[in-house]
Amino acid sequence: MLDSVRISLKVLNAAQLALIAAGALLLAWIGTALLGASPAADGAQRAAQAGARAFAEAVDTELHGSVADARTLALLLRPGDPALTEADRAALLRDWLALNPRYGDAALIGADGSVRAAADPRRTGSSVARQPWFARARNAEIVIATNSGDETAPFDVILSLGMPGRSDRIQLRAAPAFLEIGPRLRGALDLPEAVVFTVRGADGRVLAGTASTSWGEHRSASVPVQGGRELGSPGWVVTASAPPGAAMAQRPDGRLLVLALAVVGAAGALGYALGGRAAQPLQRLAAGEAGPDEAAASPVREFAALSEAVAGRSQSREAALALAGTGLDRIKGRLQTFEAMSGWTCWEIDPETRRVVWSDADMTGTASAADHAADLSDLAAWFEPEDRPLLDLTLDAARRADGPHDVVLRARAEGPDPAPEAERRVLVRFLREAGDGRRIHALSRAIEGGVSETPAGLNERRRNAVLRRVTDGIVHDFNDVLTIVSANLGTLRRRHGLSPEPARLVDAALAGAGRGAALTRRMLSLVRGEDEGIAECDLGTSVEAALAFMGANVLRDVPVINRVPGDLPRVLCAERILEVVLLNLAFHFRDHGLRGFAVGAAEEVGEHAGEPGTGFGLPPGPCLRVLIASGQHEPGRRARAPHPEHLETVARLLAGIGAGWRLISDGTGAEAFLAEIWLKAAARRPKEPALWQPALRVLLVESDSLVRASVAEALADLGHEVVQAASGEHALALLCESAAYDAMVADQSMPVMTGLQLAATVVERYPDIRIILASPHGHLPAAARQFLQLDKPFRPDDLAAVLSAAAPQVRAA
């Protein structure tokens, strides 16, 4: 049933008068159009004027489009790329012309006027230096030249690709169909077919259209082609010719429309005022008042007031319900957004009635749990029976005390015979409602893999991440200090002939810097605690650093012997794992009173390498055999009972990386300790010729001014030419000025742009420059393996070795 619509008498009267005025104006306009139409000659003149102006604007648009096409073609041809031959460019020109039929020919012309490549193979190798437009192109970026006597190519567009007169050019030759704009223009302006267009060049030659029109009462108009600021005026003129009967469709003048709307509005206002006067007697009747010639008040007022009150109350109730529904939808939307973004699920419990008044489908199993309540027992049935008392206890604690109450419950696995790994744990956090506290709010989320993401666990992870970043920064700064010390002391020893006593002191300082570098590496491994898996390390360097640490902190007065050669290949073992293995063996030696700690190593290459004795299952190939031995027991000290924890840890660590371990004697009896470790060796790197050190031009990029100055001094002392840059952005600016560098040494930990980011940019733009990344040991990511690496802190000898590795490729280039 449709509701009644109440319309004011004043509004109704205003609408009627407005419609009457609008109808009168419409009839007046129709009569004026029929009786007072302009003569045919004036209509033809207007059609010619409008057509010529629109044609000239269309020609300007097409010329600007040709310039854009020329720039696009220049990007396709890549004139400065030596890898692209002229034959390839000619093929690209032919393919491009096939996709752009409005051009008849295209060519790439050199600065001297020679045609480097053209779609027409007959033009390749010819010269256009004698053509008139070539002289104008020396001082202009864009030239539009008309071709006299060639009807198939009315004009050319020539674009300079650089400085005019000193760079290559793109020449586009327009086809006859380029200026065939007339058909499209007639359709857009509703012009008859009798309207014709002619385009003439600056010399009066016809570029498009016909040179003459039919004799008679034709009306014509001419408009010049502007060209614009970029092109300049080409001197072309567009002429449109229309017969007397070719008039444009008439459209009403905008000012007349404004006047008509004003008249209609005035008529509506007048009707509204007159309707108000006519409605006054009815209003007095509804109010119970009587005019001088009217009867006494009637019950109309009571009926009107009653109907208005009922309608207002109905509207208020509907508006309140709609507002409540909107608010509820908004709350539901926010909860769904919270669940999707945080991974937590919200639900609400009433402990008095033990009803879950807000739950989710995952916990209750209902299809639309947001609209249904469930009993708390149904919710508890979702967990294991042993955990249900814990749920009730936590719920009661949340009801009695403030603050969040966390509990981890085991969810029941589905299926008749669930597998043990199917067990899923759920973290539930209860919080009492503010105010009277009658309801309990809860958040729940599944715990993957049985690891609780409690606030304590999250805080621990954040603390470890912050500690790692702080440690990395300390290690970087400390290695920068050691680099300054090593570089300056090495330069001092190399540049000046020191007597034996100062040379001994300098060597001791350099050894201390090396020991500090080993200490920072161990501290970094301890804080990171990462599973490095199988990584490469230098056995001699790692053993030397580990023995120095163990001798000072574990073995103390026990003699330590190192017989690991320095020319061994790298091993497939992380340095951290190797240090932990040696440290456990050192504790075993100390606990059992063994005198002496000796380490030796040799490379085993042959058919049975890696499988001595009973074999360890190592793949065939080169291996390193490491022997660890001790001396006899300390005199007067009895051997303790065996404690296999240290040796078991060594066996597990080596088994985890696939290495071999054989314990010949554990040293607990009368015999000394003896064991061997078999490690898979990495492929030997080709030795770089370091006897001849060429003079290189090196770009040094380092953000620390003191480190940069020290390394630059060491490079200059080695005979290299050094250019310094304080950041990655500074280095790119220097490379834009000149790319004549043989190598670039860049620090990894620079602000804004890291060394690896700078290297990725340089290797793409300047592939002939050899890149060396400097960073503390283990700081570079895996993506940096394609570049040469220099571990901080480094000595001038290390710097000379890595530059000698870069020199052969530079000489070959």
VENVEN-V118741 format. One line per field, one symbol per residue. psi: psi as a letter, one per 20 degrees, with the letter a starting at -180 (. if undefined). A space follows every 50 residues. Layout:
# VENVEN-V118741
psi: ???
This chain:
# VENVEN-V118741
psi: ppqqpppqhggghghghghggghghghhgghhhhhkqqqhghhhghgggg ggghgghhggghghhhghhghghhhhhmhjoiiorhhhhhhhgghhhhim iiphqqqoprhjiqogqqhoihhpiaqjhiqhihhhihjqhppopqopjn hinhrqopppicppijrrqpppoqrhigjmigghgghhjlqriipqqppq ahjiqphqaqhqrqqalqpqqppqpggrhghrpijqpppppprhinqqpp qqqhhhgghghgggghhggghgghhghhighhghghijqpahjrrrqrjh gggggghhggghhghgghhgghgghghghggghgghggghhiiqpprppo hgilpoiorrhhhijqhmiijqqqqhhhghiirqhhighhghghghhhhh qrqqoqqpqpqpqqqhmqqhiippqppppqpqqqcikhqpqqpqqqopjj pplrhggghggggggghgggggggggghhgghgggggghhhghhhpoqrg ghhggghhghhhhhhhghghghhghgggkqniborqrogggggghhhhgh hhhghdjppppokoqijqrqqmpqhgghghghghhghggghjkppqoppq qqpopahkpimqciqjjqqqaqrpoppprrarqppjpqprqpnjgghhgg ghghhhjkrqppogpijibhqrppqqppppqrppqpppojhpoqpqopop ophohggghghhghghhijqpppqpirhghghghhhgpkmqhqpopqgmq qforhhggghgghhhmiippppppqqpihprhijiiqqqopqqqrhghgh ghhhhhgghghh.
